[in-house]
Amino acid sequence: MLTRFFDAGQLTARLDLESPVETPDGQGGVTRSHAVAASLWARIEPVADTVAETGGVERQTITHRIWIRWSGVVQPGMRFRKGGRLFVIRTLHDPDETGRFLVCRVTEGET
């Protein structure tokens, strides 16, 4: 059981949860922006970084696990913001199925 050893006092990073907002652009498309849906406490754990070259350009991807208290609002595609840093939510799960915490797998820096 993972959360048996997880202390909620480790949620020390204050993050804004942002939800995508699509606005019609008047030409049949949309303009996407983000609006703050909530501010919450979290724990950020770096997991891995990878460097790949695409079209002669080197690109670094950093992945993290972000722990938060359980919320039914959080969905893949939303993102967390900590100052100038952005963390896009790729997947999420309840680590021990107790409804106490969510673990979000995120990539940093992509919008």
Solvent accessible surface area in square Angstrom, and as a share of the most:
residue,aa,sasa,rsa
1,M,140,0.62
2,L,116,0.58
3,T,2,0.01
4,R,157,0.57
5,F,154,0.64
6,F,21,0.09
7,D,85,0.44
8,A,33,0.25
9,G,56,0.54
10,Q,67,0.30
11,L,16,0.08
12,T,101,0.59
13,A,13,0.10
14,R,113,0.41
15,L,1,0.00
16,D,45,0.23
17,L,2,0.01
18,E,9,0.04
19,S,33,0.21
20,P,46,0.29
21,V,62,0.35
22,E,95,0.43
23,T,73,0.42
24,P,106,0.67
25,D,70,0.36
26,G,74,0.71
27,Q,169,0.75
28,G,86,0.83
29,G,33,0.31
30,V,83,0.48
31,T,80,0.46
32,R,143,0.52
33,S,57,0.37
34,H,50,0.22
35,A,49,0.38
36,V,89,0.51
37,A,55,0.43
38,A,40,0.31
39,S,54,0.35
40,L,30,0.15
41,W,132,0.46
42,A,0,0.00
43,R,78,0.28
44,I,39,0.20
45,E,29,0.13
46,P,102,0.64
47,V,63,0.36
48,A,51,0.40
49,D,84,0.43
50,T,85,0.49
51,V,89,0.51
52,A,59,0.46
53,E,130,0.58
54,T,98,0.57
55,G,82,0.79
56,G,63,0.60
57,V,101,0.58
58,E,132,0.59
59,R,133,0.48
60,Q,104,0.46
61,T,33,0.19
62,I,54,0.27
63,T,44,0.25
64,H,6,0.03
65,R,73,0.27
66,I,0,0.00
67,W,21,0.07
68,I,1,0.01
69,R,142,0.52
70,W,125,0.44
71,S,29,0.19
72,G,49,0.47
73,V,88,0.50
74,V,3,0.02
75,Q,98,0.43
76,P,74,0.46
77,G,40,0.38
78,M,14,0.06
79,R,22,0.08
80,F,0,0.00
81,R,74,0.27
82,K,81,0.34
83,G,63,0.61
84,G,77,0.74
85,R,99,0.36
86,L,23,0.12
87,F,0,0.00
88,V,11,0.06
89,I,1,0.00
90,R,110,0.40
91,T,76,0.44
92,L,53,0.26
93,H,78,0.35
94,D,34,0.18
95,P,24,0.15
96,D,26,0.13
97,E,154,0.69
98,T,68,0.39
99,G,40,0.38
100,R,110,0.40
101,F,7,0.03
102,L,7,0.03
103,V,3,0.02
104,C,0,0.00
105,R,97,0.36
106,V,2,0.01
107,T,16,0.09
108,E,34,0.15
109,G,56,0.54
110,E,43,0.19
111,T,126,0.73
